[in-house]
Every structure is written in C-alpha cells, then in structure tokens.
Amino acid sequence: NRHGDKLVIGGAQLESISYSFYKEKFMGAFIRTKGSTNQRALLDALQAQFGEGNRPNRFLDEYYWFGSIARITLGCNRVRDECSLTINSGAITKQLLADRKGIAEKGKADF
C-alpha cells in the first residue's frame, strides 16, 4: 500500500493494494480482500462498473472482464475466505509479453 491509499472499493474493505510497473510505466494493481461480505461487495462494485463479467466455470468464484484498455480478473477462495483482484493495462501487458517472446526467441541460439 502507498501512504494515503483508500483501502475501500464500493462497500468492500481491502486488505492490501500492490502496484506493478514495467519499463517505468504503470502496468497494474493487485488487490486482496478477506471475508465473504467484502467478496460480495467487491463483486457488486465491479459488476456495477463493468457489467456481469465472464464466469467460465459456474462452480468457481472467478470472474473476468477484458476490455480494450484493461484486463480485470477476480478470483475468490472460499476455503481461505479471501479474494484477489488483478487489474492490468492491456497495452503494457502486450508489450511485456512481446518482449518475453523476443527474449525466448533469442534464447534458441543458446542451445
């Protein structure tokens, strides 16, 4: 967490916020919550802002929102009673993946 971070989204109290950067550019945020009340409030806030989201497996508490600007993933674990929310920039993530692929291609010469 940064000093002054508001650890609330909608009605959800957040446990922590971590930030990621790639080549000195903001790439995304990783947010954690605990408790079923916070899980529900976080999902409600996300759905109010971005719509229902994609839930490929109705037996898992995993939701995805893939837009042109950002990619959002919410995964909740009922056993540990916590959720993880990842918000990543689509453009910066694409650059990171392209750079990794380039490094891997150059690595072929090492064999």
All heavy atoms as an XYZ file, in Angstrom:
875
protein
N       0.837     -1.186      0.000
C       0.000      0.000      0.000
C       0.878      1.243      0.000
O       1.912      1.275      0.648
C      -0.898      0.039      1.216
C      -1.750     -1.182      1.396
O      -2.048     -1.890      0.456
N      -2.142     -1.447      2.617
N       0.398      2.241     -0.685
C       1.058      3.536     -0.628
C       0.416      4.338      0.502
O      -0.750      4.145      0.821
C       0.881      4.298     -1.941
C       1.529      3.635     -3.125
C       1.289      4.388     -4.395
N      -0.136      4.698     -4.529
C      -0.639      5.624     -5.334
N       0.151      6.332     -6.086
N      -1.930      5.835     -5.412
N       1.183      5.235      1.070
C       0.645      6.107      2.107
C      -0.528      6.891      1.524
O      -0.421      7.479      0.458
C       1.733      7.067      2.605
C       1.239      8.007      3.653
N       0.912      7.584      4.915
C       0.987      9.334      3.617
C       0.484      8.617      5.615
N       0.529      9.698      4.838
N      -1.642      6.858      2.204
C      -2.811      7.592      1.742
C      -3.752      6.793      0.858
O      -4.791      7.317      0.460
N      -3.403      5.549      0.528
C      -4.321      4.726     -0.265
C      -5.628      4.532      0.494
O      -5.624      4.244      1.695
C      -3.723      3.335     -0.543
C      -2.835      3.295     -1.756
O      -2.824      4.270     -2.525
O      -2.139      2.278     -1.934
N      -6.719      4.683     -0.200
C      -8.041      4.430      0.370
C      -8.305      2.938      0.185
O      -8.433      2.475     -0.945
C      -9.062      5.278     -0.374
C     -10.453      5.183      0.164
C     -11.354      6.156     -0.587
C     -12.426      5.364     -1.285
N     -13.364      6.186     -2.021
N      -8.351      2.187      1.251
C      -8.491      0.733      1.158
C      -9.963      0.318      1.132
O     -10.406     -0.542      1.894
C      -7.737      0.057      2.300
C      -6.223      0.239      2.260
C      -5.562     -0.393      3.476
C      -5.645     -0.353      0.985
N     -10.699      0.921      0.197
C     -12.126      0.640      0.036
C     -12.466      0.717     -1.443
O     -12.007      1.611     -2.145
C     -12.979      1.673      0.811
C     -14.457      1.474      0.545
C     -12.696      1.618      2.295
N     -13.249     -0.246     -1.909
C     -13.875     -0.178     -3.230
C     -15.345     -0.486     -3.000
O     -15.681     -1.582     -2.528
C     -13.270     -1.170     -4.238
C     -11.819     -0.818     -4.546
C     -14.103     -1.186     -5.529
C     -11.138     -1.781     -5.491
N     -16.209      0.465     -3.319
C     -17.631      0.286     -3.029
C     -17.790      0.048     -1.537
O     -17.256      0.783     -0.716
N     -18.460     -1.039     -1.179
C     -18.628     -1.384      0.222
C     -17.604     -2.384      0.731
O     -17.719     -2.884      1.840
N     -16.581     -2.688     -0.080
C     -15.579     -3.697      0.297
C     -14.378     -3.051      0.976
O     -13.795     -2.101      0.448
C     -15.109     -4.465     -0.938
N     -14.017     -3.578      2.121
C     -12.794     -3.173      2.807
C     -11.652     -4.017      2.238
O     -11.737     -5.241      2.207
C     -12.928     -3.410      4.319
C     -11.714     -3.017      5.114
C     -11.453     -1.520      5.069
O     -12.350     -0.716      5.181
N     -10.188     -1.158      4.889
N     -10.589     -3.356      1.774
C      -9.466     -4.055      1.160
C      -8.390     -4.348      2.193
O      -8.153     -3.558      3.107
C      -8.872     -3.208      0.031
C      -9.863     -2.642     -0.994
C      -9.125     -1.814     -2.025
C     -10.666     -3.744     -1.639
N      -7.730     -5.488      2.030
C      -6.599     -5.841      2.893
C      -5.325     -5.164      2.417
O      -4.536     -4.689      3.209
C      -6.387     -7.359      2.906
C      -7.426     -8.125      3.669
C      -7.329     -7.901      5.161
O      -6.223     -8.032      5.724
O      -8.375     -7.579      5.760
N      -5.128     -5.162      1.091
C      -3.893     -4.593      0.553
C      -4.051     -4.252     -0.919
O      -4.920     -4.782     -1.612
C      -2.727     -5.573      0.724
O      -2.955     -6.737     -0.044
N      -3.177     -3.329     -1.362
C      -3.063     -2.978     -2.774
C      -1.571     -2.976     -3.107
O      -0.785     -2.331     -2.409
C      -3.624     -1.582     -3.093
C      -5.088     -1.460     -2.665
C      -3.480     -1.275     -4.583
C      -5.651     -0.058     -2.805
N      -1.195     -3.717     -4.146
C       0.181     -3.718     -4.646
C       0.146     -3.215     -6.085
O      -0.815     -3.462     -6.813
C       0.776     -5.123     -4.629
O       0.755     -5.647     -3.327
N       1.202     -2.535     -6.491
C       1.262     -1.958     -7.825
C       2.394     -2.593     -8.616
O       3.433     -2.925     -8.055
C       1.478     -0.441     -7.732
C       0.388      0.240     -6.944
C       0.540      0.487     -5.586
C      -0.807      0.600     -7.553
C      -0.466      1.090     -4.853
C      -1.821      1.206     -6.833
C      -1.640      1.451     -5.482
O      -2.639      2.039     -4.756
N       2.197     -2.736     -9.921
C       3.257     -3.273    -10.771
C       3.575     -2.285    -11.878
O       2.703     -1.555    -12.364
C       2.860     -4.637    -11.351
O       1.711     -4.517    -12.159
N       4.858     -2.291    -12.252
C       5.350     -1.393    -13.292
C       6.211     -2.199    -14.258
O       6.829     -3.180    -13.870
C       6.198     -0.270    -12.680
C       5.403      0.632    -11.782
C       5.174      0.296    -10.456
C       4.867      1.808    -12.270
C       4.432      1.119     -9.625
C       4.123      2.639    -11.454
C       3.904      2.295    -10.126
N       6.223     -1.785    -15.496
C       7.094     -2.398    -16.495
C       7.731     -1.275    -17.292
O       7.022     -0.417    -17.835
C       6.307     -3.346    -17.416
C       7.175     -4.044    -18.420
C       8.108     -4.978    -17.996
C       7.086     -3.748    -19.763
C       8.937     -5.613    -18.920
C       7.897     -4.385    -20.681
C       8.824     -5.309    -20.250
O       9.644     -5.938    -21.153
N       9.045     -1.273    -17.329
C       9.808     -0.215    -18.004
C       9.346      1.162    -17.534
O       9.093      2.067    -18.323
C       9.713     -0.359    -19.517
C      10.398     -1.616    -20.032
C      10.440     -1.644    -21.535
C      11.236     -2.865    -21.989
N      11.304     -2.946    -23.452
N       9.204      1.273    -16.226
C       8.837      2.523    -15.546
C       7.444      3.039    -15.906
O       7.124      4.206    -15.691
C       9.895      3.591    -15.780
C      11.253      3.187    -15.230
C      12.297      4.262    -15.395
O      11.950      5.448    -15.548
O      13.486      3.894    -15.361
N       6.600      2.162    -16.450
C       5.222      2.528    -16.754
C       4.291      1.711    -15.860
O       4.522      0.525    -15.623
C       4.887      2.247    -18.218
C       5.650      3.119    -19.181
C       5.272      2.792    -20.596
C       6.084      3.631    -21.569
N       5.832      3.232    -22.953
N       3.233      2.358    -15.395
C       2.259      1.662    -14.552
C       1.605      0.542    -15.349
O       1.067      0.771    -16.430
C       1.205      2.650    -14.054
C       0.120      2.001    -13.262
C       0.385      1.483    -12.005
C      -1.157      1.902    -13.762
C      -0.617      0.872    -11.256
C      -2.172      1.306    -13.025
C      -1.899      0.788    -11.769
N       1.691     -0.662    -14.824
C       1.125     -1.810    -15.523
C      -0.173     -2.286    -14.880
O      -1.082     -2.726    -15.565
C       2.128     -2.963    -15.552
C       1.687     -4.108    -16.436
S       3.015     -5.252    -16.759
C       2.482     -6.616    -15.760
N      -0.256     -2.230    -13.542
C      -1.479     -2.709    -12.934
C      -1.456     -2.704    -11.428
O      -0.518     -2.211    -10.794
N      -2.528     -3.260    -10.869
C      -2.686     -3.322     -9.418
C      -3.175     -4.712     -9.034
O      -3.899     -5.368     -9.778
C      -3.672     -2.267     -8.951
N      -2.742     -5.136     -7.845
C      -3.169     -6.411     -7.265
C      -3.797     -6.089     -5.915
O      -3.158     -5.476     -5.062
C      -1.968     -7.350     -7.108
C      -2.311     -8.672     -6.507
C      -2.947     -9.647     -7.251
C      -2.008     -8.947     -5.177
C      -3.263    -10.873     -6.697
C      -2.325    -10.163     -4.610
C      -2.958    -11.135     -5.373
N      -5.054     -6.465     -5.745
C      -5.826     -6.099     -4.563
C      -6.317     -7.358     -3.874
O      -6.758     -8.304     -4.535
C      -7.018     -5.207     -4.983
C      -6.489     -3.921     -5.618
C      -7.934     -4.929     -3.808
C      -7.541     -3.115     -6.343
N      -6.242     -7.359     -2.531
C      -6.726     -8.510     -1.755
C      -7.800     -8.069     -0.764
O      -7.725     -6.981     -0.208
C      -5.576     -9.153     -0.982
C      -4.593     -9.882     -1.852
C      -3.445    -10.498     -1.065
N      -3.571    -10.414      0.358
C      -3.673    -11.476      1.172
N      -3.600    -12.680      0.711
N      -3.792    -11.318      2.475
N      -8.786     -8.957     -0.579
C      -9.818     -8.751      0.435
C      -9.947    -10.023      1.253
O      -9.508    -11.098      0.823
C     -11.203     -8.446     -0.177
O     -11.656     -9.608     -0.893
C     -11.161     -7.258     -1.092
N     -10.544     -9.901      2.414
C     -10.866    -11.070      3.238
C     -12.310    -10.965      3.679
O     -12.815     -9.880      3.921
C      -9.948    -11.136      4.462
C      -8.541    -11.540      4.115
C      -7.756    -11.882      5.352
C      -6.369    -12.352      4.916
N      -5.571    -12.765      6.030
N     -12.947    -12.124      3.785
C     -14.312    -12.181      4.283
C     -15.351    -12.178      3.178
O     -15.203    -11.506      2.164
N     -16.410    -12.947      3.395
C     -17.448    -13.097      2.378
C     -18.216    -11.800      2.133
O     -18.647    -11.536      1.017
C     -18.409    -14.220      2.763
O     -19.019    -13.947      4.012
N     -18.371    -10.967      3.151
C     -19.062     -9.684      2.968
C     -18.275     -8.793      2.020
O     -18.841     -8.169      1.117
C     -19.259     -8.975      4.325
O     -20.014     -9.836      5.173
C     -19.984     -7.654      4.162
N     -16.952     -8.750      2.194
C     -16.109     -7.954      1.309
C     -16.069     -8.539     -0.094
O     -16.019     -7.808     -1.081
C     -14.699     -7.825      1.881
C     -14.689     -6.959      3.116
O     -15.366     -5.940      3.175
N     -13.945     -7.371      4.121
N     -16.091     -9.870     -0.191
C     -16.115    -10.532     -1.502
C     -17.359    -10.090     -2.271
O     -17.268     -9.698     -3.433
C     -16.123    -12.048     -1.334
C     -16.327    -12.800     -2.627
C     -16.443    -14.313     -2.431
O     -16.036    -14.846     -1.405
N     -16.997    -14.994     -3.404
N     -18.489    -10.157     -1.645
C     -19.744     -9.798     -2.314
C     -19.758     -8.318     -2.701
O     -20.166     -7.942     -3.796
C     -20.926    -10.119     -1.385
C     -22.282     -9.864     -1.998
C     -22.625    -10.946     -3.001
N     -22.842    -10.300     -4.288
C     -22.948    -10.933     -5.439
N     -22.845    -12.228     -5.499
N     -23.156    -10.294     -6.546
N     -19.301     -7.458     -1.783
C     -19.294     -6.021     -2.046
C     -18.346     -5.673     -3.193
O     -18.656     -4.815     -4.027
C     -18.905     -5.254     -0.778
N     -17.195     -6.342     -3.252
C     -16.243     -6.099     -4.335
C     -16.824     -6.540     -5.672
O     -16.758     -5.814     -6.668
C     -14.923     -6.813     -4.054
C     -13.805     -6.612     -5.073
C     -13.463     -5.125     -5.228
C     -12.571     -7.396     -4.652
N     -17.413     -7.729     -5.707
C     -18.040     -8.213     -6.945
C     -19.167     -7.279     -7.371
O     -19.288     -6.942     -8.555
C     -18.563     -9.638     -6.760
C     -19.277    -10.252     -7.963
C     -18.369    -10.301     -9.191
C     -19.791    -11.647     -7.617
N     -19.980     -6.825     -6.419
C     -21.070     -5.897     -6.747
C     -20.531     -4.610     -7.376
O     -21.077     -4.119     -8.365
C     -21.883     -5.551     -5.495
C     -22.751     -6.703     -5.011
O     -22.953     -7.685     -5.753
O     -23.230     -6.613     -3.856
N     -19.446     -4.077     -6.812
C     -18.861     -2.834     -7.337
C     -18.311     -3.049     -8.748
O     -18.505     -2.205     -9.632
C     -17.762     -2.334     -6.403
N     -17.632     -4.174     -8.963
C     -17.092     -4.473    -10.290
C     -18.210     -4.626    -11.317
O     -18.127     -4.100    -12.430
C     -16.230     -5.731    -10.244
C     -14.881     -5.580     -9.554
C     -14.301     -6.948     -9.216
C     -13.918     -4.792    -10.427
N     -19.251     -5.352    -10.948
C     -20.355     -5.567    -11.883
C     -21.124     -4.282    -12.156
O     -21.588     -4.065    -13.269
C     -21.267     -6.675    -11.373
C     -20.600     -8.035    -11.471
C     -21.441     -9.173    -10.936
O     -22.248     -8.993    -10.019
N     -21.240    -10.356    -11.501
N     -21.230     -3.408    -11.166
C     -21.895     -2.122    -11.383
C     -21.107     -1.276    -12.381
O     -21.688     -0.574    -13.211
C     -22.048     -1.383    -10.056
N     -19.790     -1.366    -12.323
C     -18.938     -0.549    -13.193
C     -18.725     -1.173    -14.574
O     -18.741     -0.480    -15.583
C     -17.583     -0.320    -12.529
C     -16.614      0.516    -13.332
C     -17.075      1.961    -13.488
O     -17.762      2.509    -12.636
N     -16.716      2.574    -14.600
N     -18.520     -2.513    -14.619
C     -18.076     -3.169    -15.856
C     -19.043     -4.206    -16.421
O     -18.747     -4.824    -17.429
C     -16.713     -3.832    -15.630
C     -15.665     -2.888    -15.139
C     -15.179     -2.981    -13.847
C     -15.175     -1.883    -15.963
C     -14.211     -2.109    -13.381
C     -14.207     -0.999    -15.507
C     -13.721     -1.114    -14.203
N     -20.155     -4.451    -15.775
C     -21.103     -5.458    -16.239
C     -20.875     -6.791    -15.539
O     -20.023     -6.925    -14.662
N     -21.634     -7.776    -15.933
C     -21.622     -9.081    -15.260
C     -20.259     -9.767    -15.263
O     -19.917    -10.480    -14.343
C     -22.670    -10.006    -15.883
C     -24.090     -9.618    -15.559
C     -24.378     -9.664    -14.066
O     -24.085    -10.683    -13.411
O     -24.890     -8.650    -13.559
N     -19.500     -9.592    -16.318
C     -18.217    -10.281    -16.424
C     -18.393    -11.691    -16.946
O     -19.502    -12.220    -17.021
N     -17.291    -12.290    -17.322
C     -17.280    -13.656    -17.833
C     -16.958    -14.588    -16.673
O     -15.988    -14.377    -15.957
C     -16.227    -13.770    -18.939
C     -16.239    -15.116    -19.604
O     -17.150    -15.911    -19.414
N     -15.223    -15.379    -20.391
N     -17.784    -15.606    -16.492
C     -17.575    -16.612    -15.443
C     -17.611    -17.979    -16.112
O     -18.654    -18.636    -16.173
C     -18.655    -16.488    -14.378
C     -18.406    -17.370    -13.182
C     -19.467    -17.152    -12.133
N     -19.193    -17.959    -10.964
C     -20.066    -18.165    -10.002
N     -21.268    -17.625    -10.067
N     -19.735    -18.912     -8.966
N     -16.451    -18.450    -16.619
C     -16.436    -19.679    -17.414
C     -16.852    -20.931    -16.654
O     -17.375    -21.861    -17.251
C     -14.986    -19.809    -17.885
C     -14.278    -18.605    -17.431
C     -15.169    -17.805    -16.564
N     -16.642    -20.970    -15.357
C     -16.990    -22.148    -14.569
C     -17.902    -21.705    -13.429
O     -17.467    -21.037    -12.492
C     -15.727    -22.812    -14.020
C     -16.019    -24.110    -13.302
O     -17.108    -24.317    -12.758
N     -15.043    -25.001    -13.282
N     -19.165    -22.090    -13.503
C     -20.136    -21.630    -12.504
C     -19.865    -22.182    -11.105
O     -20.450    -21.729    -10.134
C     -21.553    -21.962    -12.957
C     -21.838    -23.435    -13.051
C     -23.232    -23.659    -13.625
N     -23.484    -25.064    -13.844
C     -24.305    -25.793    -13.111
N     -24.995    -25.237    -12.147
N     -24.461    -27.078    -13.366
N     -18.971    -23.161    -10.995
C     -18.644    -23.734     -9.693
C     -17.483    -23.018     -9.003
O     -17.188    -23.279     -7.846
C     -18.316    -25.226     -9.837
C     -19.474    -26.022    -10.375
C     -19.468    -26.493    -11.674
C     -20.589    -26.271     -9.587
C     -20.531    -27.214    -12.183
C     -21.670    -26.984    -10.079
C     -21.648    -27.463    -11.376
N     -16.816    -22.130     -9.740
C     -15.688    -21.380     -9.184
C     -16.046    -19.900     -9.089
O     -16.741    -19.373     -9.945
C     -14.439    -21.536    -10.059
C     -13.885    -22.946    -10.204
C     -12.714    -22.942    -11.179
C     -13.451    -23.502     -8.857
N     -15.547    -19.245     -8.063
C     -15.753    -17.808     -7.902
C     -14.652    -17.059     -8.631
O     -13.781    -16.432     -8.030
C     -15.767    -17.433     -6.410
C     -17.005    -17.953     -5.707
O     -18.079    -17.974     -6.337
O     -16.905    -18.323     -4.525
N     -14.680    -17.157     -9.971
C     -13.711    -16.473    -10.825
C     -14.464    -15.710    -11.900
O     -15.337    -16.269    -12.572
C     -12.752    -17.465    -11.478
C     -11.851    -18.163    -10.478
C     -10.918    -19.171    -11.133
O     -11.048    -19.431    -12.349
O     -10.059    -19.692    -10.419
N     -14.094    -14.432    -12.035
C     -14.749    -13.550    -12.987
C     -13.682    -12.826    -13.799
O     -12.616    -12.497    -13.274
C     -15.610    -12.516    -12.253
C     -16.709    -13.128    -11.443
C     -16.477    -13.622    -10.164
C     -18.004    -13.214    -11.952
C     -17.491    -14.190     -9.410
C     -19.027    -13.785    -11.201
C     -18.764    -14.265     -9.930
O     -19.767    -14.830     -9.195
N     -14.012    -12.551    -15.065
C     -13.073    -11.883    -15.968
C     -13.780    -10.784    -16.737
O     -14.902    -10.974    -17.207
C     -12.487    -12.888    -16.971
C     -11.841    -14.070    -16.313
C     -12.568    -15.233    -16.073
C     -10.516    -14.021    -15.909
C     -11.974    -16.321    -15.451
C      -9.916    -15.104    -15.294
C     -10.651    -16.256    -15.067
O     -10.066    -17.319    -14.450
N     -13.092     -9.666    -16.869
C     -13.538     -8.563    -17.707
C     -12.345     -8.186    -18.585
O     -11.300     -7.791    -18.071
C     -13.945     -7.348    -16.873
C     -15.139     -7.572    -16.005
C     -16.438     -7.278    -16.309
C     -15.155     -8.115    -14.681
N     -17.261     -7.610    -15.265
C     -16.491     -8.129    -14.237
C     -14.169     -8.598    -13.811
C     -16.868     -8.591    -12.988
C     -14.545     -9.068    -12.567
C     -15.881     -9.062    -12.168
N     -12.483     -8.329    -19.900
C     -11.407     -7.993    -20.822
C     -11.890     -6.879    -21.737
O     -12.702     -7.102    -22.626
C     -10.967     -9.200    -21.645
C     -10.402    -10.325    -20.809
C     -10.905    -11.605    -20.911
C      -9.372    -10.097    -19.916
C     -10.384    -12.646    -20.148
C      -8.844    -11.121    -19.143
C      -9.351    -12.397    -19.265
N     -11.390     -5.690    -21.496
C     -11.749     -4.544    -22.312
C     -10.595     -4.128    -23.197
O      -9.523     -4.746    -23.184
N     -10.787     -3.074    -23.939
C      -9.743     -2.596    -24.833
C      -8.621     -1.894    -24.068
O      -7.501     -1.812    -24.555
C     -10.341     -1.650    -25.874
O     -10.939     -0.540    -25.223
N      -8.880     -1.419    -22.868
C      -7.875     -0.706    -22.088
C      -7.284     -1.578    -20.986
O      -6.077     -1.566    -20.756
C      -8.480      0.574    -21.478
C      -8.896      1.514    -22.607
C      -7.504      1.249    -20.523
C      -9.665      2.724    -22.152
N      -8.118     -2.329    -20.305
C      -7.651     -3.102    -19.150
C      -8.228     -4.513    -19.141
O      -9.252     -4.782    -19.761
C      -8.024     -2.389    -17.856
N      -7.511     -5.356    -18.403
C      -7.963     -6.730    -18.166
C      -8.109     -6.886    -16.663
O      -7.193     -6.577    -15.905
C      -6.945     -7.722    -18.694
C      -6.799     -7.625    -20.185
C      -5.607     -8.385    -20.673
N      -5.489     -8.141    -22.100
C      -5.226     -9.064    -22.983
N      -5.001    -10.289    -22.607
N      -5.152     -8.751    -24.246
N      -9.270     -7.376    -16.250
C      -9.565     -7.492    -14.828
C      -9.915     -8.936    -14.513
O     -10.710     -9.553    -15.220
C     -10.744     -6.576    -14.439
C     -10.407     -5.126    -14.792
C     -11.095     -6.724    -12.968
C     -11.584     -4.188    -14.691
N      -9.306     -9.450    -13.444
C      -9.576    -10.811    -13.002
C      -9.887    -10.783    -11.508
O      -9.136    -10.197    -10.733
C      -8.344    -11.714    -13.223
O      -7.992    -11.691    -14.599
C      -8.627    -13.141    -12.814
N     -10.992    -11.400    -11.128
C     -11.351    -11.554     -9.721
C     -11.449    -13.034     -9.421
O     -12.199    -13.746    -10.075
C     -12.690    -10.870     -9.416
C     -13.225    -11.075     -7.993
C     -12.310    -10.388     -6.976
C     -14.650    -10.559     -7.879
N     -10.667    -13.493     -8.465
C     -10.710    -14.890     -8.039
C     -10.865    -14.960     -6.538
O     -10.141    -14.288     -5.800
N     -11.838    -15.739     -6.081
C     -12.094    -15.855     -4.648
C     -11.956    -17.307     -4.204
O     -12.331    -18.221     -4.932
C     -13.480    -15.332     -4.307
S     -13.685    -13.586     -4.727
N     -11.405    -17.484     -3.027
C     -11.199    -18.804     -2.453
C     -12.042    -18.897     -1.188
O     -11.766    -18.217     -0.198
C      -9.711    -18.991     -2.134
C      -9.403    -20.370     -1.616
O     -10.084    -20.872     -0.736
N      -8.365    -20.964     -2.150
N     -13.062    -19.725     -1.233
C     -13.972    -19.852     -0.085
C     -13.300    -20.502      1.116
O     -13.639    -20.209      2.259
C     -15.203    -20.648     -0.484
C     -16.079    -19.893     -1.446
C     -17.309    -20.669     -1.799
N     -17.996    -20.006     -2.901
C     -19.159    -20.403     -3.354
N     -19.761    -21.442     -2.820
N     -19.727    -19.760     -4.349
N     -12.350    -21.396      0.888
C     -11.659    -22.067      1.992
C     -10.831    -21.064      2.786
O     -10.878    -21.034      4.011
C     -10.774    -23.224      1.467
C      -9.952    -23.828      2.590
C     -11.630    -24.284      0.786
N     -10.068    -20.224      2.071
C      -9.239    -19.209      2.741
C     -10.033    -17.938      3.026
O      -9.531    -17.042      3.685
C      -8.016    -18.887      1.899
C      -7.058    -20.069      1.801
C      -5.728    -19.694      1.196
N      -5.806    -18.686      0.151
C      -5.333    -18.832     -1.072
N      -4.740    -19.939     -1.426
N      -5.435    -17.862     -1.956
N     -11.245    -17.856      2.481
C     -12.134    -16.713      2.692
C     -11.475    -15.404      2.267
O     -11.475    -14.419      3.012
C     -12.598    -16.654      4.153
C     -13.884    -15.858      4.321
O     -14.646    -15.755      3.347
O     -14.111    -15.340      5.426
N     -10.860    -15.421      1.060
C     -10.211    -14.224      0.547
C     -10.366    -14.146     -0.967
O     -10.621    -15.148     -1.628
C      -8.743    -14.167      0.942
C      -7.900    -15.271      0.357
C      -6.452    -15.224      0.840
O      -6.195    -14.735      1.952
O      -5.591    -15.696      0.101
N     -10.198    -12.933     -1.483
C     -10.276    -12.693     -2.919
C      -9.036    -11.941     -3.383
O      -8.439    -11.175     -2.627
C     -11.493    -11.839     -3.270
S     -13.066    -12.650     -2.991
N      -8.693    -12.165     -4.638
C      -7.609    -11.450     -5.288
C      -8.169    -10.806     -6.545
O      -8.802    -11.466     -7.363
C      -6.485    -12.401     -5.682
O      -5.953    -13.029     -4.547
N      -7.931     -9.519     -6.681
C      -8.363     -8.760     -7.841
C      -7.121     -8.248     -8.549
O      -6.256     -7.631     -7.928
C      -9.230     -7.575     -7.396
C      -9.619     -6.557     -8.469
C     -10.527     -7.198     -9.523
C     -10.301     -5.359     -7.825
N      -7.010     -8.543     -9.833
C      -5.890     -8.065    -10.635
C      -6.436     -7.186    -11.744
O      -7.350     -7.585    -12.466
C      -5.113     -9.252    -11.250
O      -4.704    -10.124    -10.203
C      -3.900     -8.770    -12.002
N      -5.879     -5.993    -11.862
C      -6.239     -5.063    -12.930
C      -4.953     -4.744    -13.672
O      -3.995     -4.251    -13.072
C      -6.863     -3.774    -12.371
C      -8.068     -4.107    -11.502
C      -7.233     -2.829    -13.509
C      -8.622     -2.932    -10.732
N      -4.897     -5.077    -14.963
C      -3.690     -4.853    -15.760
C      -4.003     -4.049    -17.011
O      -5.034     -4.262    -17.654
C      -3.047     -6.174    -16.185
C      -2.296     -6.826    -15.065
O      -1.592     -6.165    -14.317
N      -2.446     -8.122    -14.925
N      -3.077     -3.183    -17.378
C      -3.162     -2.431    -18.624
C      -2.993     -3.400    -19.789
O      -2.013     -4.155    -19.833
C      -2.055     -1.379    -18.667
O      -1.812     -0.963    -19.984
N      -3.903     -3.371    -20.728
C      -3.788     -4.238    -21.899
C      -2.566     -3.918    -22.731
O      -1.841     -4.814    -23.172
N      -2.272     -2.638    -22.938
C      -1.143     -2.226    -23.783
C       0.197     -2.603    -23.152
O       1.080     -3.137    -23.834
C      -1.193     -0.726    -24.036
N       0.351     -2.351    -21.857
C       1.625     -2.643    -21.196
C       1.812     -4.157    -21.084
O       2.917     -4.674    -21.280
C       1.707     -1.979    -19.808
C       1.520     -0.465    -19.924
C       3.017     -2.316    -19.123
C       2.568      0.260    -20.721
N       0.753     -4.891    -20.809
C       0.841     -6.351    -20.748
C       1.236     -6.913    -22.106
O       2.070     -7.816    -22.200
C      -0.491     -6.962    -20.280
O      -0.799     -6.456    -18.977
C      -0.431     -8.473    -20.239
N       0.669     -6.366    -23.181
C       1.010     -6.809    -24.527
C       2.495     -6.565    -24.815
O       3.183     -7.410    -25.374
C       0.145     -6.075    -25.554
C       0.261     -6.622    -26.960
C      -0.612     -5.840    -27.937
C      -2.029     -6.340    -27.813
N      -2.902     -5.762    -28.871
N       3.010     -5.410    -24.386
C       4.419     -5.096    -24.573
C       5.302     -6.065    -23.787
O       6.301     -6.572    -24.301
C       4.716     -3.662    -24.130
C       6.162     -3.274    -24.337
C       6.466     -1.864    -23.837
O       5.592     -1.159    -23.347
N       7.714     -1.467    -23.972
N       4.941     -6.344    -22.550
C       5.690     -7.291    -21.723
C       5.748     -8.664    -22.376
O       6.816     -9.278    -22.468
C       5.060     -7.396    -20.330
C       5.558     -8.515    -19.426
C       6.996     -8.263    -18.990
C       4.655     -8.663    -18.214
N       4.615     -9.151    -22.849
C       4.572    -10.475    -23.478
C       5.392    -10.514    -24.763
O       6.080    -11.501    -25.034
C       3.126    -10.896    -23.734
C       2.277    -11.115    -22.480
C       0.825    -11.393    -22.859
C       2.843    -12.222    -21.616
N       5.338     -9.450    -25.544
C       6.138     -9.382    -26.778
C       7.631     -9.380    -26.452
O       8.423    -10.063    -27.109
C       5.769     -8.145    -27.585
N       8.018     -8.642    -25.417
C       9.425     -8.614    -25.001
C       9.883     -9.990    -24.526
O      10.979    -10.434    -24.853
C       9.648     -7.573    -23.907
C       9.520     -6.143    -24.413
O       9.423     -5.943    -25.642
O       9.508     -5.215    -23.558
N       9.052    -10.665    -23.759
C       9.399    -12.018    -23.284
C       9.548    -12.981    -24.457
O      10.450    -13.819    -24.462
C       8.330    -12.538    -22.322
C       8.395    -11.944    -20.960
C       7.361    -12.571    -20.063
N       7.392    -11.988    -18.738
C       6.464    -12.202    -17.826
N       5.424    -12.984    -18.090
N       6.574    -11.639    -16.640
N       8.651    -12.861    -25.429
C       8.724    -13.732    -26.598
C      10.021    -13.475    -27.355
O      10.689    -14.411    -27.792
C       7.527    -13.502    -27.511
C       7.481    -14.443    -28.683
C       6.224    -14.247    -29.516
C       6.224    -15.216    -30.674
N       5.036    -15.061    -31.504
N      10.421    -12.210    -27.493
C      11.669    -11.862    -28.171
C      12.872    -12.435    -27.453
O      13.796    -12.945    -28.084
N      12.863    -12.373    -26.134
C      13.966    -12.945    -25.337
C      14.017    -14.454    -25.526
O      15.095    -15.036    -25.670
C      13.813    -12.561    -23.852
C      14.051    -11.055    -23.682
C      14.761    -13.350    -22.976
C      13.650    -10.523    -22.322
N      12.853    -15.089    -25.525
C      12.809    -16.547    -25.717
C      13.327    -16.930    -27.101
O      14.051    -17.914    -27.250
C      11.375    -17.048    -25.524
N      12.953    -16.143    -28.111
C      13.436    -16.426    -29.484
C      14.951    -16.308    -29.556
O      15.616    -17.130    -30.176
C      12.774    -15.461    -30.483
C      11.308    -15.744    -30.737
C      11.067    -17.069    -31.435
O      11.864    -17.449    -32.322
O      10.088    -17.752    -31.077
N      15.505    -15.281    -28.919
C      16.962    -15.117    -28.904
C      17.620    -16.265    -28.147
O      18.744    -16.646    -28.453
C      17.341    -13.787    -28.254
C      17.033    -12.582    -29.103
C      17.404    -11.308    -28.385
C      17.009    -10.084    -29.176
N      17.275     -8.831    -28.454
N      16.899    -16.819    -27.172
C      17.440    -17.917    -26.378
C      17.631    -19.197    -27.167
O      18.383    -20.083    -26.742
N      16.966    -19.323    -28.307
C      17.157    -20.517    -29.137
C      18.613    -20.704    -29.512
O      19.090    -21.829    -29.641
C      16.323    -20.420    -30.424
C      14.858    -20.568    -30.241
C      14.235    -20.571    -31.638
C      12.818    -20.197    -31.672
N      12.276    -20.197    -33.040
N      19.311    -19.611    -29.683
C      20.731    -19.681    -30.084
C      21.608    -20.263    -28.969
O      22.727    -20.684    -29.232
C      21.230    -18.290    -30.456
N      21.084    -20.315    -27.766
C      21.852    -20.849    -26.638
C      21.913    -22.375    -26.628
O      22.669    -22.958    -25.859
C      21.259    -20.341    -25.311
C      21.407    -18.828    -25.149
O      22.297    -18.257    -25.802
O      20.629    -18.253    -24.383
N      21.118    -23.010    -27.493
C      21.093    -24.481    -27.498
C      21.968    -25.052    -28.580
O      22.166    -24.648    -29.617
C      19.655    -24.984    -27.679
C      18.814    -24.748    -26.473
C      17.967    -23.660    -26.398
C      18.903    -25.591    -25.382
C      17.177    -23.421    -25.287
C      18.115    -25.365    -24.256
C      17.253    -24.278    -24.218
